[in-house]
Structures are given as C-alpha cells and as structure tokens.
Amino acid sequence: MDADDVRHFLEGRTIYCFQPETRSLVAVIDYGPDGRCAARFSSGEADTGVYGFDGASYWTRYKTFRDGQTHAFHLRELGPGIAQAYFADGTKAFIQSQSSDLTGLAET
C-alpha cells in the first residue's frame, strides 16, 4: 500500500486486529484524526497512545502495550478493507480490518 492508501486505511477509523495464525480477534483500535489511538483488547484491557505516518509506513506508541516502545509497520492489502501489517523487520503483526468479520478472506 502506498502512503495515501495507508493514511486512508487508518486515519480516523476503527480497526479490528486479528492474529494472523488463528484469525482470532485480539484488539479493536480507534485511530483518531488527531494522532491519538486507543486500543481495547479481547482480554478486557485497554491502552492509549499515539500514531503517525512516515511515507508508506505508520508507527504506534502506546503507554504499556508492546512495552511502550515505538513500532513501525507497513501494510499489504489482502482484500477490500483488509490488510496484513508487518513490523519493520518483516515479521507479521496483526491482520487489520475495517470490519469485525474476516469471513471470505483467503489464506495469507
């Protein structure tokens, strides 16, 4: 996804995050238009943070999630409104969806 695609996919949206191996819902993240984000995890926990864009990548930093460290990601589109996120080192992060349902998504 290019820089415009990444921004359009995330900014001001609610994104559902799934484990790539099991496709189980892990978190719902609200990416506010002001650069703030809020995560609600399936465990019942919640966290807040900030996010931003760097070219075709984006980054997040939460208060406690992922030890409060900044992490950069890039997205690869898997279908309409669905993308696989990758850490900067190329390992898979969450499957991200603008919908709460991944039904019909091909194997990744």
Secondary structure as the mmCIF struct_conf table of DSSP 4:
data_model
#
loop_
_struct_conf.conf_type_id
_struct_conf.id
_struct_conf.beg_label_comp_id
_struct_conf.beg_label_asym_id
_struct_conf.beg_label_seq_id
_struct_conf.end_label_comp_id
_struct_conf.end_label_asym_id
_struct_conf.end_label_seq_id
HELX_RH_AL_P HELX_RH_AL_P1 ALA A 3 LEU A 10
TURN_TY1_P TURN_TY1_P1 GLU A 11 GLY A 12
STRN STRN1 ARG A 13 PHE A 18
TURN_TY1_P TURN_TY1_P2 PRO A 20 THR A 22
STRN STRN2 LEU A 25 TYR A 31
TURN_TY1_P TURN_TY1_P3 PRO A 33 ASP A 34
BEND BEND1 GLY A 35 GLY A 35
STRN STRN3 ARG A 36 PHE A 41
TURN_TY1_P TURN_TY1_P4 SER A 42 SER A 43
BEND BEND2 GLY A 44 GLY A 44
STRN STRN4 ALA A 46 ASP A 54
TURN_TY1_P TURN_TY1_P5 GLY A 55 ALA A 56
STRN STRN5 SER A 57 TYR A 62
BEND BEND3 LYS A 63 THR A 64
HELX_RH_3T_P HELX_RH_3T_P1 PHE A 65 GLY A 68
STRN STRN6 HIS A 71 GLY A 79
TURN_TY1_P TURN_TY1_P6 PRO A 80 GLY A 81
STRN STRN7 ILE A 82 PHE A 87
TURN_TY1_P TURN_TY1_P7 ALA A 88 ASP A 89
BEND BEND4 GLY A 90 GLY A 90
STRN STRN8 LYS A 92 SER A 97
BEND BEND5 GLN A 98 SER A 100
TURN_TY1_P TURN_TY1_P8 THR A 103 GLY A 104
HELX_LH_PP_P HELX_LH_PP_P1 LEU A 105 GLU A 107
#
